[in-house]
Amino acid sequence: MPLIEVSLLAGRSPELKQKLIEKLTEATVEALGSKPESISVILRDVQPHDWAKGGITLGERKKSQSGG
């Protein structure tokens, strides 16, 4: 019973998320031989102010790049 967890920056459409879920499921079936119905996928939307790289949140990084 594989569980796949993916953290993404918030803002992607439900259609893109569905496509990702389908592709992750297909890849897991191919790689592990799991049955599709046994595979769980959790997508976590993370706001830019909750995600940091190099000690700076992505929200702050975007503001500094746009001059705001």
TAPEHU-V343913 format. One record per helix or strand. SS is the DSSP state (a for helix, b for strand). FROM is the first residue (numbers start at 1). TO is the last residue. If there is no record, write none. Layout:
BEGIN
SS & FROM & TO
SS & FROM & TO
END
This chain:
BEGIN
b & 3 & 9
a & 14 & 32
a & 36 & 38
b & 40 & 46
a & 48 & 50
b & 52 & 53
b & 56 & 57
a & 58 & 66
END
